[in-house]
Amino acid sequence: MKERLKNVPKQPGVYMFKDSEGRVVYVGKAVVLRNRLRSYFQAPDRLHPKVRAMMNRVTDFDYIVTAAEVEALILENNLIKEYRPRYNIDLRDDKTYPYLKISLGDKYPRMYITREKKDHSSRYFGPYTDVTSLRETLKLLTGIFPLRVCRVFRQRPRPCLNHDIKRCLAPCTGNVSVEEYSAMVNALLKFMEGDIKTLVNQLEAEMKEAAADLEFEKAARLRDQISNIHKINEKQNINFEKPYNLDMVAVIQGEKTALGLLFKIRAGKIVDRYASWLNQAMDEGEEELIQYFLQHYYDENQDIPHDILLNRLPAHIQLVEQWLKEKTGRTVRLGIPHRGDKKKMFNMLEENARILYQEKIARDEKGTESLIKLSRALKLEEIPRRIECYDISHLSGEETAASMVVFTDGFPDKKAYRRFKMKKDQNDDYASLAETLKRRFDEARRGNMAFLPEPDLILIDGGLGQVNAAAGILHEVQADIPLFSLAKKQEEIYRPGSSAPIRLHRNDEGLKLLQRLRDEAHRFAIEYNRSRRQKKLRGSTLDHIPGVGTQRKKALLAHFGSAVQVKEASLEELQAVPGISLTLARNIYQHLRKNNTVTD
């Protein structure tokens, strides 16, 4: 690698360190690639301990040259998302937050909640941390801005119920022109951007014009719209005296994790907040953490104001400002508030961040205490930070399913949960458990270890038989991991090869942790088994007719309305459906009459 350094260019770019298995363990950017890479290849005692630990794993590196440093910033961000390297800062949201999407690419755009990957033609507002509140917001907005809500736009002879209750302009019936509908969409965008004063002035002018033209129905709708906007505006009490449009960001740093908290302020009011935890990999400073937070938040968020106030300036402030300018097409200023009402509001943001951070520390300490007690009780060599628990669920062998739930640092890590459908239905828990564990470790060894790291402890829902069966599988896949089972009747803990159970006091924190794991795995497995059985029951009789695929099934149901009506149809009526030949119509006719039960 040192020989390769001689050929690395003195240009901006991104570099990637790889381990012996070719996995990317670190991604970084540099103004001068050769100088930055050389800084890693020096005497080990001169390196930071975490950098030294990383370099002990590095066996190769790659780099990509860019034309400018801001391009390197963008590329670094993309590669971190792609590879999720072990030694880069990890931003954890605990879940994918929803956005409010306005589908501007449609002729008649609609507004709805989504967690999907963003496209380039729509506008997204968010992310929002409270889904329930977002649903209430959507309900209020559709009352003020009655855009269509139907997923598929089709011309109709008469409007649906949403039009009758004044929650849709019914473009499907031609009741509204494209221009009038577009005006409603633009009004919604202004409202979401916080430009309420301009919006109200515009609506009032339109209302007066409609009244002068004797369009009283339109004028009344605009009057109600203005009234509802005022009502929503009055509900927001925490505000500035001036109608500022800005974001405020504070990062609170601890020993291993940091918290990033953002307040979104539009028209002088706090309209949303966003929080994320950042796992520090290399003892990064607050300047690096806040830069990482800004890069990742605004890369996913199109709603970028002119001003962003921070408690620390990012490590490369000019580079970040240039990147934001390229994203927005205008200047975005980063700064620290020092006085006045902005400083007062920022103090409130920092107080909120401190409270959130203290809550997490207290929660983590409680989780760590339980793990320490558990490791002592089970005589483990290390504290089990990651615990996986498995359970099998079926109904007399039908739709056999397995669950894998994961607790990290003593709490559910739902992003890491897995569900397994057995390749064949079987009333054999041992065989199902064996298949599940083999598939879990096979998946990890096929290169998915970033998403399925080896656990520190495995728990099985069951007794001695289950834990012995699982031990055989772990030996087969060469996984040397502490393994136990928890039997529900007496809450006894079993280890492989020992018939003597471990009994803990019912108030023991370690036992309570295992019980939470076992119960969660049981719930998750039953939920999956039940959903599969219900899906099977919901299956249409048409699914089992040879020659009737998805498209022909849709055509039949669209033509007749239900599978029951398909069965009642004559041979001639079946043949009249587009795409149904005489031979297929005869096949459908005969098949449905052989079956007494027909389901839709």
C-alpha positions in Angstrom: 0.0 0.0 0.0 2.9 2.3 0.7 4.2 1.7 -2.8 0.8 2.6 -4.2 0.8 5.9 -2.3 3.5 7.2 -4.7 1.0 7.1 -7.5 -1.9 8.7 -5.7 -2.6 12.1 -7.4 -2.4 15.4 -5.6 -6.1 16.2 -6.3 -9.3 16.4 -4.4 -11.2 13.2 -4.1 -12.6 10.4 -1.9 -10.7 7.4 -0.5 -12.0 4.0 0.7 -10.1 1.7 3.1 -10.9 -2.1 2.8 -10.3 -5.1 5.0 -9.0 -8.5 4.1 -12.5 -9.6 2.8 -12.8 -6.6 0.6 -15.4 -4.8 2.8 -15.2 -1.0 2.9 -14.5 -0.1 6.5 -13.9 3.7 6.1 -14.8 6.4 3.6 -13.1 9.8 3.7 -12.7 12.9 1.5 -9.5 15.0 1.0 -8.5 18.2 -0.6 -5.2 16.5 -1.6 -5.6 12.7 -1.7 -1.9 11.8 -1.5 -1.3 13.9 1.6 -4.4 12.7 3.4 -3.7 9.0 2.7 0.0 9.4 3.8 -1.1 10.7 7.1 -2.5 7.2 7.9 0.7 5.4 7.1 3.0 6.5 9.9 4.4 5.0 13.1 1.5 3.4 15.1 2.3 5.2 18.3 1.7 8.5 16.5 -1.9 7.5 15.5 -5.0 8.0 17.5 -5.9 4.6 19.2 -9.1 4.2 17.1 -7.3 5.1 13.9 -4.6 2.6 14.8 -7.2 -0.1 15.4 -8.8 0.7 12.0 -5.4 0.6 10.2 -4.7 -2.9 11.7 -7.7 -4.1 9.7 -6.9 -2.2 6.5 -5.3 -4.3 3.7 -6.2 -2.2 0.6 -7.5 1.2 -0.4 -9.3 2.7 -3.5 -9.8 6.3 -4.4 -11.9 8.4 -6.8 -10.6 11.7 -8.0 -13.1 14.6 -8.3 -12.9 18.0 -10.0 -13.6 20.0 -6.8 -13.8 19.5 -3.1 -17.5 20.0 -3.0 -17.9 17.1 -5.4 -15.8 15.0 -3.0 -18.2 16.0 -0.2 -21.2 14.8 -2.2 -19.5 11.6 -3.2 -18.4 10.8 0.3 -21.9 11.2 1.5 -23.2 8.8 -1.2 -20.6 6.2 -0.5 -21.2 6.2 3.3 -24.9 5.5 2.6 -24.0 2.8 0.1 -21.4 0.9 2.2 -22.3 1.9 5.8 -18.6 1.6 6.8 -17.8 0.5 10.3 -15.5 3.4 11.2 -17.6 6.2 9.9 -20.1 8.2 12.0 -23.4 6.4 12.0 -26.6 8.4 12.2 -29.4 6.4 13.7 -33.0 7.6 13.5 -34.4 4.3 15.0 -36.9 4.3 12.1 -37.6 5.9 8.7 -39.5 9.1 9.4 -42.4 9.9 7.1 -42.7 12.9 4.7 -45.7 14.8 3.4 -45.5 14.4 -0.4 -47.1 16.6 -3.1 -46.9 14.8 -6.4 -46.1 17.7 -8.7 -45.3 15.4 -11.6 -49.1 14.5 -11.9 -51.5 16.6 -14.0 -53.6 16.9 -10.9 -51.2 16.5 -8.0 -52.3 14.8 -4.8 -51.0 15.1 -1.2 -50.2 12.1 1.0 -47.9 10.6 3.7 -45.0 8.5 2.4 -41.8 6.8 3.6 -40.8 5.9 0.1 -37.6 6.9 -1.8 -37.9 10.4 -3.1 -38.3 11.2 -6.8 -37.2 14.4 -8.5 -40.6 15.7 -9.6 -42.4 15.9 -6.3 -42.1 18.2 -3.3 -41.5 16.7 0.1 -42.0 18.3 3.5 -40.5 16.8 6.6 -39.3 14.4 7.9 -41.9 14.4 10.7 -41.2 12.5 13.9 -44.8 12.2 15.1 -46.9 10.1 12.6 -50.2 10.6 14.5 -49.7 14.4 14.5 -48.8 14.2 10.8 -52.1 12.4 10.0 -54.0 15.0 11.8 -52.1 17.7 9.9 -53.0 16.0 6.6 -56.7 15.9 7.6 -56.6 19.6 8.4 -54.8 20.4 5.1 -57.2 18.5 2.9 -60.0 20.5 4.6 -58.3 23.7 3.5 -56.7 22.6 0.2 -59.1 20.0 -1.2 -56.8 18.2 -3.5 -57.5 14.7 -4.8 -56.7 11.8 -2.5 -57.3 8.8 -4.8 -54.2 6.8 -5.7 -55.2 6.2 -9.3 -56.7 9.1 -11.3 -59.5 8.1 -13.6 -62.2 10.0 -15.3 -65.6 9.5 -13.6 -69.2 10.4 -14.5 -69.9 11.6 -11.0 -67.7 12.7 -8.0 -67.0 10.6 -5.0 -67.9 11.2 -1.3 -64.8 13.4 -0.8 -66.2 16.0 -3.1 -69.6 15.9 -1.3 -67.9 16.7 2.1 -65.7 19.4 0.4 -62.4 17.6 0.7 -61.8 17.3 -3.1 -62.3 19.5 -6.1 -63.2 16.4 -8.1 -60.9 16.9 -11.1 -61.9 13.4 -12.2 -65.3 14.8 -13.3 -64.0 17.9 -15.0 -65.6 20.2 -12.4 -62.4 22.2 -12.0 -59.9 23.5 -14.6 -56.2 22.6 -14.6 -55.5 26.3 -13.9 -57.8 26.5 -10.9 -56.4 23.2 -9.5 -52.8 24.4 -10.0 -53.6 27.6 -8.1 -54.8 25.4 -5.2 -51.5 23.4 -5.3 -49.5 26.6 -5.3 -51.5 27.9 -2.3 -50.7 24.7 -0.5 -47.0 25.1 -1.3 -46.9 28.6 0.0 -48.7 27.5 3.2 -46.2 24.7 3.8 -43.3 27.1 3.2 -44.6 29.4 5.9 -45.5 32.3 3.6 -49.0 32.6 5.2 -49.3 36.4 4.9 -48.8 36.5 1.1 -51.1 33.5 0.7 -53.9 35.1 2.7 -53.6 38.3 0.8 -53.8 36.4 -2.5 -56.8 34.4 -1.4 -58.6 37.5 -0.2 -58.0 39.2 -3.6 -59.3 36.0 -5.4 -62.4 35.9 -3.1 -63.3 39.6 -3.9 -62.8 39.0 -7.6 -65.1 35.8 -7.5 -67.8 37.7 -5.6 -67.6 40.6 -8.1 -68.0 38.0 -11.0 -71.1 36.5 -9.1 -69.2 33.3 -8.5 -70.6 33.0 -5.0 -69.8 29.3 -4.5 -66.1 29.9 -5.3 -66.0 33.0 -3.1 -67.5 31.0 -0.2 -64.9 28.3 -0.6 -62.1 30.8 -0.6 -63.7 32.5 2.5 -63.7 29.2 4.4 -60.2 28.5 3.3 -58.9 31.8 4.7 -60.8 31.2 7.9 -59.2 27.8 8.4 -55.7 29.1 7.7 -56.2 31.7 10.4 -57.4 29.1 12.9 -54.3 26.9 12.3 -52.0 29.9 12.4 -53.4 30.9 15.8 -52.8 27.4 17.3 -49.1 27.8 17.1 -48.1 29.7 20.3 -44.3 29.3 20.3 -43.2 32.0 17.9 -41.0 34.9 17.1 -42.2 38.5 16.9 -40.8 38.6 13.3 -41.7 36.1 10.6 -38.4 34.3 10.4 -37.9 31.3 8.0 -34.9 29.4 9.4 -33.6 26.1 10.9 -31.9 25.8 14.2 -29.5 22.9 14.9 -27.8 21.9 18.1 -25.5 18.9 18.6 -24.8 17.6 22.1 -21.8 15.4 22.3 -21.1 12.6 24.8 -18.4 9.9 25.1 -19.7 7.5 22.5 -22.9 9.0 21.0 -24.1 12.5 20.1 -27.5 14.0 19.7 -28.5 16.2 16.8 -31.7 18.2 17.3 -33.3 20.5 14.7 -36.1 23.0 15.1 -37.8 24.0 11.8 -39.2 27.6 12.0 -41.4 29.0 9.3 -43.1 32.4 9.4 -41.7 32.9 12.9 -43.2 29.7 14.3 -41.8 26.3 15.2 -43.6 23.9 12.8 -41.5 20.7 13.4 -38.5 19.2 15.2 -36.2 16.4 14.1 -33.8 14.4 16.3 -31.1 11.8 15.4 -28.4 10.0 17.3 -24.9 9.9 15.9 -22.7 7.0 16.9 -19.1 8.3 17.0 -16.6 6.0 15.4 -13.3 7.8 15.7 -13.7 10.3 18.5 -14.9 13.0 16.1 -15.3 16.6 17.4 -18.5 18.6 17.5 -17.5 20.4 14.3 -17.3 17.1 12.4 -20.5 15.8 14.0 -22.5 18.9 13.1 -21.2 18.8 9.5 -22.2 15.1 9.2 -25.7 15.9 10.6 -26.1 18.8 8.1 -25.0 16.7 5.1 -27.3 13.8 5.9 -30.3 15.8 6.9 -30.3 18.3 4.0 -29.4 15.6 1.4 -32.8 14.0 2.2 -34.7 17.3 2.7 -35.7 19.7 0.0 -37.0 22.3 2.4 -33.8 24.3 3.0 -34.2 27.9 4.3 -31.9 30.8 3.7 -30.5 30.7 7.3 -29.4 27.8 9.5 -28.4 28.7 13.0 -26.0 26.3 14.8 -24.4 25.9 18.2 -21.1 25.0 16.5 -19.9 25.8 13.0 -19.1 22.8 10.8 -15.5 21.7 10.3 -15.5 23.0 6.7 -18.1 25.8 6.7 -17.4 27.2 3.3 -17.5 23.8 1.7 -20.9 23.0 3.3 -22.3 26.4 2.3 -21.1 25.8 -1.3 -22.8 22.4 -1.3 -26.1 23.9 0.0 -25.9 26.7 -2.6 -25.5 24.0 -5.4 -28.5 22.2 -4.0 -30.8 25.2 -3.7 -29.5 27.6 -6.4 -29.1 30.4 -3.8 -27.0 31.4 -0.8 -27.6 29.6 2.4 -25.9 31.1 5.5 -24.6 29.2 8.5 -24.1 31.0 11.7 -24.2 31.0 15.5 -26.8 33.2 17.3 -25.3 35.5 19.9 -28.1 37.9 21.0 -31.8 38.9 20.7 -34.9 36.7 20.2 -32.9 34.2 18.0 -30.6 33.5 20.8 -33.5 33.1 23.3 -35.1 30.6 21.0 -31.8 28.8 20.5 -31.4 28.5 24.2 -34.8 26.7 24.3 -33.5 24.3 21.5 -30.4 23.5 23.5 -32.4 22.9 26.7 -34.6 20.4 24.8 -31.5 18.7 23.4 -30.0 18.4 26.9 -33.2 16.9 28.3 -33.4 14.4 25.4 -29.7 13.4 25.9 -30.1 13.0 29.6 -33.1 10.7 29.1 -31.1 8.5 26.7 -28.2 8.3 29.2 -30.5 7.3 32.0 -32.1 4.7 29.7 -28.8 3.4 28.5 -27.6 3.1 32.1 -30.7 1.1 33.0 -30.1 -1.2 30.0 -26.4 -1.6 30.9 -27.3 -2.5 34.5 -29.6 -5.3 33.3 -26.9 -6.6 30.9 -24.3 -6.7 33.6 -26.6 -8.6 36.0 -27.5 -11.0 33.2 -23.8 -11.6 32.2 -23.0 -12.4 35.9 -25.9 -14.8 36.2 -25.1 -16.7 33.0 -21.3 -16.5 33.7 -20.6 -14.8 30.3 -17.1 -13.6 29.5 -18.5 -10.4 27.9 -21.5 -8.1 28.4 -24.0 -9.2 25.6 -24.6 -5.9 23.8 -26.5 -7.6 21.0 -28.9 -10.4 21.9 -30.9 -12.4 19.3 -34.0 -14.4 20.3 -35.8 -17.0 18.1 -39.3 -18.4 18.1 -41.3 -20.7 15.9 -45.1 -20.3 15.2 -47.6 -22.4 13.2 -51.1 -23.7 13.5 -51.0 -27.5 13.2 -48.1 -27.1 10.8 -49.8 -24.5 8.6 -47.8 -21.5 7.4 -44.9 -22.2 9.7 -43.0 -19.0 10.4 -40.0 -18.1 12.6 -39.0 -14.8 14.1 -35.6 -13.3 15.1 -35.8 -10.3 17.3 -32.8 -8.3 18.4 -32.1 -6.3 21.5 -29.2 -3.9 21.4 -27.8 -2.5 24.7 -30.9 -4.0 26.5 -33.6 -2.5 24.2 -35.5 -3.6 21.1 -33.6 -2.8 17.8 -36.6 -3.2 15.5 -34.6 -2.4 12.3 -32.6 -5.6 12.9 -35.7 -7.9 13.3 -36.1 -10.7 10.7 -38.9 -13.0 9.8 -38.5 -16.4 8.1 -41.1 -18.4 6.2 -40.3 -22.1 6.2 -39.6 -23.6 2.8 -42.3 -26.2 3.6 -45.1 -26.3 6.2 -44.1 -28.6 9.0 -45.2 -29.4 12.5 -41.6 -29.9 13.7 -40.2 -27.0 15.8 -36.7 -28.5 15.9 -36.5 -28.7 12.1 -37.9 -25.2 11.7 -35.4 -23.9 14.2 -32.6 -25.6 12.4 -33.7 -24.1 9.0 -34.0 -20.6 10.6 -30.5 -20.6 12.2 -28.8 -22.0 9.1 -30.5 -19.3 6.9 -29.6 -16.6 9.3 -25.9 -17.5 9.4 -25.7 -18.3 5.7 -27.1 -14.9 4.9 -24.5 -13.2 7.1 -21.7 -15.2 5.5 -22.8 -14.3 2.0 -21.6 -10.7 2.7 -24.4 -9.2 4.8 -22.5 -9.0 8.0 -22.9 -5.2 8.1 -26.6 -5.8 8.6 -26.3 -9.1 10.5 -23.3 -8.9 12.8 -22.8 -11.9 15.0 -24.7 -11.6 18.3 -23.1 -11.8 21.8 -25.9 -14.1 23.0 -28.6 -16.2 21.4 -31.8 -17.0 23.3 -34.3 -19.7 22.2 -37.9 -19.8 23.2 -38.2 -23.3 24.7 -36.6 -25.8 27.0 -33.7 -28.2 27.0 -34.7 -29.9 23.8 -34.8 -26.7 21.8 -31.4 -25.4 23.2 -29.7 -28.7 22.4 -31.1 -28.7 18.9 -29.9 -25.1 18.4 -26.5 -25.9 19.7 -26.1 -28.6 17.0 -26.8 -26.1 14.3 -24.4 -23.5 15.7 -21.7 -26.1 15.8 -22.5 -27.0 12.2 -22.2 -23.4 11.0 -19.1 -22.9 13.2 -20.6 -20.1 15.3 -19.1 -20.0 18.8 -21.8 -17.9 20.5 -23.2 -18.3 24.0 -26.6 -20.0 23.8 -29.5 -20.4 26.2 -33.2 -21.1 26.2 -36.0 -19.8 28.4 -38.9 -22.2 29.3 -42.1 -20.3 29.9 -43.8 -22.5 32.5 -41.3 -22.1 35.3 -39.2 -19.4 33.7 -36.1 -21.7 33.8 -33.0 -21.0 31.8 -31.3 -23.9 30.0 -27.8 -24.2 28.5 -26.8 -26.9 26.0 -25.8 -30.3 27.4 -27.0 -29.5 31.0 -30.3 -30.8 32.3 -30.0 -28.6 35.4 -31.7 -25.3 34.8 -30.6 -21.9 36.0 -33.2 -20.3 38.2 -33.2 -16.6 38.8 -35.4 -14.6 41.2 -38.6 -13.4 39.5 -37.5 -9.8 40.2 -34.0 -10.2 38.8 -33.4 -7.6 36.1 -31.5 -10.1 34.0 -34.4 -12.5 33.9 -36.8 -9.7 33.1 -34.7 -8.8 30.1 -34.8 -12.4 28.8 -38.6 -12.4 29.4 -39.0 -9.3 27.3 -36.9 -10.8 24.5 -38.8 -14.1 24.6 -42.2 -12.4 24.7 -41.3 -10.1 21.8 -40.0 -13.0 19.7 -43.3 -14.9 20.4 -45.4 -11.8 19.5 -43.4 -11.2 16.3 -43.7 -14.9 15.2 -47.4 -15.2 15.9 -48.1 -11.9 14.1 -46.3 -13.2 11.0 -48.0 -16.6 11.1 -51.4 -15.0 11.5 -50.9 -12.5 8.7 -49.8 -15.3 6.3 -52.9 -17.4 7.2 -55.2 -14.4 6.7 -53.5 -13.7 3.4 -54.1 -17.3 2.3 -57.8 -17.0 3.3 -58.1 -13.7 1.4 -56.8 -15.3 -1.8 -59.3 -15.4 -4.6 -60.6 -18.6 -6.2 -59.5 -17.1 -9.5 -55.9 -17.5 -8.4 -56.1 -21.3 -8.9 -57.4 -21.4 -12.4 -54.8 -22.4 -15.0 -54.2 -19.7 -17.6 -55.6 -16.9 -15.3 -52.7 -14.7 -14.3 -52.6 -11.3 -12.5 -53.7 -9.3 -15.5 -56.6 -11.6 -16.6 -57.7 -11.8 -13.0 -57.8 -8.0 -12.8 -59.7 -7.9 -16.1 -62.3 -10.4 -14.9 -62.9 -8.6 -11.5 -63.1 -5.2 -13.2 -65.6 -6.6 -15.7 -67.9 -8.5 -13.3 -67.1 -6.8 -9.9 -66.4 -10.0 -7.9 -65.4 -13.6 -8.1 -68.9 -14.7 -7.2 -70.3 -12.8 -10.2 -67.6 -14.3 -12.4 -68.9 -17.8 -11.3 -72.5 -16.8 -12.2 -71.5 -15.5 -15.6 -72.4 -17.5 -18.7 -69.8 -18.9 -21.2 -70.6 -16.1 -23.6 -70.3 -13.4 -20.9 -66.9 -14.7 -20.0 -65.7 -14.7 -23.5 -66.7 -11.1 -23.9 -64.0 -10.0 -21.4 -61.0 -8.5 -23.2 -58.1 -11.0 -23.3 -60.3 -14.1 -22.5 -60.4 -16.6 -25.4 -63.1 -19.2 -26.0 -60.8 -21.9 -24.7 -59.9 -20.0 -21.5 -63.5 -19.0 -21.0 -64.6 -22.6 -21.1 -61.7 -23.5 -18.7 -62.8 -20.8 -16.2 -66.5 -21.8 -16.5 -65.8 -25.5 -15.8 -63.2 -24.8 -13.0 -65.6 -22.6 -11.0 -68.4 -25.0 -11.2 -66.3 -27.8 -9.8 -65.7 -25.7 -6.7 -68.6 -25.1 -4.5 -66.9 -22.3 -2.5 -65.9 -19.1 -4.3 -63.9 -16.4 -2.5 -63.3 -12.8 -3.7 
